[in-house]
């Protein structure tokens, strides 16, 4: 130990203050363990709260209000054109983040979780070195790695904070509403932010390498969103790549290559949203003996243990899907295992939600996955065009689909596209986790008129007893 350096002992150290990290820290403290949480940021919350899920939903909710106002004329309600006060919008968004982040710090204090703001890396399997803190070495009995992920940047593309070529963090900072915005990537991040900026007034061009946006998501769920995007965006170029970007003081010159040849265009800003990777580099994991897989994820077992039994990993660094709610569950599992409880990450369904308008949500087995794995399923669909509540919301393009085991009728998966899909998917998750059958869903009385009725009626489609949809009986 170098003279003047301070060391400290802790029973459990959690590296990273995002959803997986603070969930692990709080659960461990509730179980009576001595916990230290190390976080580089001055506030807990991680990417999800500070630069991701929460600020993006704030912008999307605002965009939804503007869109609804513009569509209200068809119902006989007329509004004037919207005026955006960007400074006020930023203040409101940042206020939400501050309120939630402050709440996490208060919860940590009430639980006696020590928070150290520092950069941490392993010196060995029992010691962390901290940079930026008065405490320079942290000796631990157990460690939970929860440092999250970071955006992927294509080779040859330069990026700097505040520049015209942005990642999602730059887009959420809302510096301005560019007249022309290029969005690179047709995944959920690019689509959510692209839709928000388009409603705010940007002329958005989307470039995506694949044949379909939201690759891997069932075609019938993507279709209504694809139609909306074609209407909302100025251009959508599929099977197209960015060949060149040149940033200057006024904007960005882009060269796009796709099926129609080479396109040269000028944009005020460019948003890159082509994926994320685990933030495992620079942690000293090799010094601790922690193994990674070929994709750079930390290898974990059902208890979230790494190759070093007293070191755990949760959240984005521990594998797909990179979702905050998955990270929180993993964090609790790790804490419970450390405390000696018989816990395991054995969930049957992790819901995924795309917060566009219409929203898309799914859980459990998907039709795409069933086809790829040759799993026999029976699929029941209930179109929202037959839902009175959906029609009052101008949401008749929506769809609820459920995948059942053909023999037992057990619910294997659910997919929804339409307004409110984010909350409706919870019934599907519960059904899958409890091993519910089509009869269980169909015999559950759903309030009328609600969108949730479509879940019960989809089950009735499977049973041949749907009320609001005619299903021909097979002889």
N, C-alpha and C positions, 0 to 999 in steps of 0.2 A: 504494500500500500504506500503510495506517495505521501510524504509528509503534508499535512494540511487537508488531506482528503477525508471526507466523512463517510462512514458506512452505517447501514441500518439493517435490522433484521425484520422480516415479516413472515407470517404464516402463509399468506396467499398474495401474490402480486398479479394484477391484471394489467396487461399492456394494451392500451387503447380504450378510449372512453365513448365509443359508439354504442349502438343498441346491444350488440353481443357483449361488449365489455362491461357496460354499467349494469346489465342484467345479471352477469356473473358476479360482479362485485357486490351488488345489493343482496342477491340470494345468499352468497357466502356469508355476508355480515349477518343476515337474518338467522343463519344457522349457527351463529356464535363464533365464527372464525375472525381472526385478525387480518384485515384486508388493506392493501395499499393499491391504489389505481394510478398508473402512470400514463399521462396524456400530453402530447405535444402542444395541443391547442389550449388557449386560456379558458375554454369552456368545454364541458362534456357535451355529447350529442353525436359526434362523428359526422361523417359525410351526410348521412340521412337527414339529420336535423339542421346542420349548419349550411350545407351546400347541395342538398339533394331532395329527398322525399318531401319535406315540409315546405321549403320555399317554392318548389316547383308546383305543389298542389295549391299554394296561395295564388300563383299566377294563373293556373288553369281554372281555378274557381272564378277568378276575375274575368277571364276570357269567356267562361260559360255565361256569365251575366250579360256580357256584351252581345254574345251570339244570340241568346234568348231574346234580348231586346230587339235585335235586328230581324228576328223571325216572327216577332209578335204581330206584325202587320197582317199576317194571314188570319189572325184571330180577331182582327178589328181593333187592336191596341197599337197606337202610333206613338213612337218616341222620336225625339230629335237624335241626330248623330252623336256618338259618344265623344267625350274629350278626356284624354288621359293626362293626369297630373303625375308624371313619373316620380317626382320627388316624394309625393304623398304615398304613392303605391310602394315605393322602396321602404319608406318609413313604416308603413303598416306591416309589410312583409317581415322586415327586420325586427319589429316589435314582437311578432309571434315567436320568432326564433329566440329572442332574448328571454321572453317569458318562460318558454319551455326549458331552455338551457339553465336559467336561474333555478327553476324548479328541480332540475336534476342535482344541482350543487347542494340545494337545501336537503334533498333526500339523502345525499351522501353524508352530509354533516349529521343528520339525525341518526344515521346508522353507524356513525363513527368510522366511516371509510376515509382513510387518508388519501388526498389527491395530491400528486406531485406533478407539476408541469415540467416536463423534460422529454428529451429523446432517449429512448432506451434501446440497448442491444446487449445480447448475451456475451459475457466473457467466457463462461463455461455453463455447465448444466445446473449450477446452483447460484450463480451470481449475475446480476445485471449491472452494466455500467450506465450511468445517467449523465447526459449532457444538458447543461442549462439549469441545473438544480444545485442547491447547496449540498445536498446529499449526492455523493458521486457513485456509491456502490450500494446495491440492494441485494442482500442475501435472502433467499426464500426457500420454503419447503415445497411449495407448489406454485406453478405459474400458469396463467391463462393468456394465450396470445390472441388478441382480438383487434388487429391493426387495420383490417378492412382491405379495400382495393383502391386502384387508381385508374384513370382513363388510359386507354391505349392510343398511342400516336403513331400513325403510319411513318415509315422511314422516309426521310427527305422533306418532311413537313416541319417547319420551324414554328415554335410557339413561345410567346412571352406574355406575362400578365398585362392586361390592359390593351393588348393588340387587337387587330381586326380579325384574326383567326383565333377562335375561342373554343374552349371546352364547355361542358355544362355549367361549371362554376362561373365562367365569364358570362354566359347567357343569362344565368339567374341573377347576376349583379345588376342587370337591366340598365346599362349605361345609356342606351338610347333605343329607339325603335328604328332599325335600319330600313331604308326604302327597299333594298333588295338583299335578301338573306339566302345564302346557300347552306343547306343542311346536308351533311354527309353522314349517312347511316339511317336505315329504315327500321331500326329497333325501337323499343319503347321510349328511350330517352330522346332520340331525334324526333319521333312523332309527337310526343307530348310537347316539347318545347317549340317545335315547328308549328304546331297547331296554335299554341298560345300566341306566338309572334304574328302569325297570319291574321288572327282575329284582332290583334292590336294594330294592324295596318301594314305589316311588311308584305312584300311580294316574295313569297317563299318558293325556292326551287329545291326539290329533294333528289338526292343522288343515292342509289342503293345498288350494291353489287349483285344481289340475288334477283330471282324472277318475281319474288313476292315480298312485300313488307312483312315484318314480324315473322321471319322464317321459323318454322317449327310449330306455329300456331295453326289450328285447324282452319281450312279454307273458308268454311261457311261462317266462322266467327270473324275472320278478317274482312270478308267481302263488304259489309256495310261501312266499315271504317275506310276501306280503300276507295269506295265511292265518294265518301265525304272528303277525303284528302284530295282526290282529283278535282273536286269542286272548289275546295278552299285554297289549294296551292296554285301558284302560277304554272308550275311544271313539275312532273314527276318522271325521272329517268331511271328505269330499272335496268339491271344488267349493265350498269355504267360505273366507271371508275374515274376518280380525279387523277389526271395525268400530271397536272402542274398547277401550282398556286404561287402567285407573286404578289406580295403585299406591298402597298405604297402608302403614302400619306393620306390618300383619299379613299382607298378601298382595296379590293383584291381582284386581280386578273386570274381567271380560272380556265383551265383546259380540261374538258370532259371527254372521255372516250367510251362509246357504247355501240349498240347495234346499228345506230343511224350514222355512225362515223364520229368525227371529231367536232366538238362544239367549243367555241371560245366565247366566254361571257364575263361580264364585270359585275361584281357584288360589293355592297358596302361592308358586309361582314360575312364570315364563314363560321359555322358551328360544326365541329367534329364530334360525332357521337357513334363511334364504331366499335364500342365495347370497353370492358374493364378487365384488369388483371390483378391477381392477388399482390398485395404490397409486402412481399416477403424479402425483397432485396434489402441489404443493409441492416438486417436484424441480428446478424451473428448466429443464425440458426445452425450453421455448420459447426460452430464452436461448441454448441450445446448438444450436437449429435441428432438434431431433429431432421427427419427425412422429408423430402418433397417428392411429388409425383412429376411426371413429364410436363405437365402444364404449369408447374410452379406452385401448386396448392400443397399445403401441409397435409400429410397423410394422417388420418385419425380413425379410431375405431368407434363403436356405437356409444361409448362413454366420452367421446371426444378426446381421448388420450392420443398423444403422438407416439413416435417410436421411443421417446423417453417417457416412461410411465408417469412421472410427476409433473410433466409439462403437457398442457392441454391447448387445443386450438379451436376457436369457434368463429362463426360468421364467414365473411367472404374469403378469408385465407384458408378456410377448411373445405372449400369446394362449392360447387353449384347446388342449388340456385343462390345467386347473390341477392338475397332479400333480407330486409331488416327483421321481419318476424321470424324467419328461420334462424337468424343469428341470436335473437333473444331466447328462443327455446333452447338452442345449443348452450348458451351461456348459463342458463339455469341448470341444465343437465350437468355441465362440468362442475359447477359449484356444489351440486348435490352429491356427486361422486366423490369429490374432495372431502366432503363432510362425512362420508361413509354410508350414504344412502344408496339403495339399489335402484339407481336411475339410469336411463339410456335414451338416446335419441332414436325413437322407433316410430315416428309419425308415419301415417299412411298417406297423407295428403297435405301438401304445402300450397296454399292458394297463391296465384299470381294475378296481378291486376295491371292493366294498361289504362292510365287515367286520361285517355283522349275522350272525345265526344263523337260517337258513342264509346263508352268504356268497353273493355274486353276483360273477362275474368275466367279463370279455369282452375280446376283442382283435380287431383287424382289422375287416372288414365285418360289420355287424349285419344281422339280418333286417329290422329297421325301416328302416335306411338303404338296403338293397337295394330294398325296396318303394318308398321315396320316390324313388330315383334310377332306378327301372325297370331295375335290373341283374339279369340272368338268373342264378339260382343254383339249386343243388340242395342241400337241407338234410337232413342225417342226424341223427337224435336217438337217444340211448341212455338210457332211463329207469333211474335207479338202483334202482328196484324189482327189476330183474333182476341187480343186483350183490350178490354174497354179502358183500363187505366193507362195503358201504353198510348192509345190513340188520343186521350186527353192531354198527354204530354208531348204529342208529335213525335212519338218514339216507336212507330209501327214497324220500323225496319229491324227491330231487335229480334233476338232468338234465344231460347233456352233449350239446351240439349243435355240429355243424360245418357251415359253409357251404362248398361246393365249386363250382368252375367246372364246369358241366355237361359240357363237351366234354373238357377236359384232366384233370379231377379234381384240379386244384390247390386247395390249402387257401386260402380267402379270409378266413375268420373263424371264431372259436370263442367259444362262450358256455357258462358252467357255473354252476349253482346248487347249493349243497350245502356240507357241511363240507370244508374243505381246498381250496376253489376258488382261494384266494389263491396256492397253490403250483402247482396243476395247470395254471393258465392259461399257465405258462411254456412248456409243450410246444407250445401253440397259437401263442404268439408266435414261437418258434423255427421252427415249421413254415411260418408265413407269411413270415418273413424269408428263409428259405432256398429258398422256392418249392417246398416239399414237396407231394407228391401224396397221394391217399388210399392208394395202395399203400405209400408210404413209412411212413405211420402204421400201417397194418394189418400190415405185415411187421416192424415193430419189436416185439420181444418185451417185453411189459409183465409185471412181476412179479404173481403171483397168490397170495393175493387182495389186490388194492389198488384204490383208486378210480381210479388212472391207467389201469387196464384199460378203463374206460368210454370213454376217448379212442380207443384202438385199436379197440374194438368199434363206436364210432360210425362210424369209417372203414370197417369191415367192413359196416355197414348200407348205406353208399353203394355198396359193391362187390357187395352181395348175398351175403356170406359170413359173416354174424354167427353166432356159436356160441350165445350165451345169449339170443338174441332171434329169433323167427321172422319172416322178411321174405318175404312171398309173391312168387314170381317172376312177372314180367309176361310174357305170351306175346309 
